[in-house]
Amino acid sequence: MQKRAEVQNTWLNYRLDNVVPELMRRENIDMWIIIAREYNEDPVIKTMLPATWQSARRRTVLVFYDNGETVERLAVARYDIGEFFKTAWNKEEQPDQWARLSEVISERDPDKIALNYSKTFALADGISHTEYNAFRAALPPNLRNRVVSGENLAIGWLETRVEPEMQVYPLICQIAHDVIAEGFSEAVIQPGVTTTDDVEWWYRERIRELKLSAWFHPSVSVQREDEPEAGFLQNFSKRPSSNIIRPGDLLHVDFGITYLGLNTDTQQHAYVLKRNEDDAPEGLHQALATGNRLQDILTNNFRAGRSGNEILKAAREQAIEEGIRPSIYTHPIGYHGHAAGPTIGLWDQQEGVPGKGDYPLYSNTAHSIELNATVNIPEWDKDIRIMLEEDAFFDGEEVHYIDGRQTKLWLIPRQ
């Protein structure tokens, strides 16, 4: 844990020195203020605290001010915020924290004062109603009309992935892939005995054994030849609580871990071999290839500056033209599982997502390429859904899978 904290603090220092100034100048904001109280933290402030701080303390106020040469970092708080923000409040000289914040602002006379409030993004809506009202009341009247939403600053900070992080992110995704493979093997699954519920809890235990955490409970679901096609939700919220895994089953897992403050989100498939089988039916292999093609269509439509809705529309139109039955619901990944940035479809909003889908795609961002393709399996004489999700990085020109993607079904047992 000590070494992890060192890595995370190194990343934070780099990000504060590089990402914040770039974003403030991109958005033409000269002062950004983030306010939170202990245990009611702004999502952004949680990512700006030292690794040994697990919450804000009392009321924590961070101030960034761009003086034209550098971006000054201050904490109007009772404590220094590690080595990253020096306190600008001496309570013995000025007992009122809000009055001191007002002095800090007035001394610098900014043109725009950004606060984290947003109708569109919860992750950019971190200031509470109480704190907002207290801030407005403390601000001199001549400065109140300078307050603007810091939505794009908040989202930009959260979505931007920096080079030091991307040197390590492949390892994090590789760990997630390795754990999925282990769970989808004969080491864990005994057909006729093991249930989907057993596998889900095995994943939770394995994550804990590795001293990692899960940001959601894994789900394991089944599609099989002799059962009618299940609705989409049955693979997630409405799946049977305990389904015994049988030979001939097509398994699906949705799985994510958190390590070093970064998250993964992955969906893959496995096939349970019947007696005397040494491979899955060819129709299932072709179905996975169709899912991979849909991934390619989507990522080939990533263009910096395009909105999530524009990417969704272009990808769906191309997929349908190629005879694919697509459903696309891709989201950013990073500090959060369902992270900051453009939403590219929701499973129940395939015509676009107002607000979140209108946000543009920026370079140096990571995304969970999440989607499904409905495919007919001739051997089963029925449709199935190939549901895939793999984490990828957009460098401004191309999309690269951070640790590759599934292109072959896992077989149980391994051949």
Secondary structure, DSSP 8 states (H G I E B T S, - for coil): -HHHHHHHHHHHHHHHHHHHHHHHHHTT-SEEEEEEETTB--HHHHTTS-TT--S--SEEEEEEEE-SS-EEEEE-SSS-BTTTBEE---TTT---HHHHHHHHHHHH--S-EEE---SS-GGG--S-HHHHHHHHHHS-GGGGGGEEE-HHHHHHHHHB--HHHHHHHHHHHHHHHHHHHHHSSTTT--TTT-BHHHHHHHHHHHHHHTT-B-SS--EEEEE-TTS----GGGGTTTS-SS-B--TT-EEEEEE--EETTEE--EEEEEEE--TT-SS--HHHHHHHHHHHHHHHHHHHT--TT-BHHHHHHHHHHHHHHTT-EEEE-BEE-SSSSS-SS--B-BTTBTT--TTGGGSB--SSEEEEEEEEEEEEETTTTEEEEEEEEEEEEE-SS-EEETT----S-EEES--
